């Protein structure tokens, strides 16, 4: 399949739905909402929401199934964007560029950026619990909310970012690095695929297989991110290249070298695709996404 066409079509669907659901910058909170919208609509690959839609499609290829997953996909993108805003802050990675544009805090100020991230995080749970996702059965919504909250919280993405800051400038072992990235990057990626499966009403074995897929591509995604930080340019990435080294972060290339890291990424993709053996052609987008992730240039 043509994965770039698939990604572009699904990305547009997500962005159209985000445009429908997102608050407008009017009234007393206009400036705050404008800061939220600035980063949310700044572009990006929309990998997590697309994984959610593809996970739903893998479990049930009916069009209405993955369309019911759109509000969940939008919530995931809100959470991901909040994490980028906060990651870029001076107290974190102190970056000036994100998605090819000035970072939120350089445009709106540090306090406004913190609040824009907070707003996106909490708005995501409004989308998951409110009218936007009312087509989903309540037990399914509760499971999805719990899954995303755990993936984004202290034992997931936020905890991983905490480990990243704690270990900055330190030498750590592979198992510590794997835990850091499984939490910081992998948890929300795995949750994205799993929540798509929940929307589709996947059985336990299907959902477990999709979670395994998510775990492996989360690893591949992070390794490739580390490699791109070494090999790509700022223009290619849309964010500052070489920032990991400048910040003293331990990465896969710093532990294993570029060649071994690339091999590890391809092995993770192989394991991800193998996890989909029980699925037929409806999982082809997930298979193609795994290869896209390891071959991407930004």
Helices and strands as residue ranges (DSSP letters): H 3-21, G 27-29, H 30-40, H 47-59, H 63-68, H 70-87, E 97-98, E 101-102, H 104-108, H 110-129, G 131-133, H 138-152, H 157-166, H 174-181, I 182-186, H 187-199, H 204-231, H 234-237, H 243-246, H 252-256, H 258-274, G 281-283, H 284-295
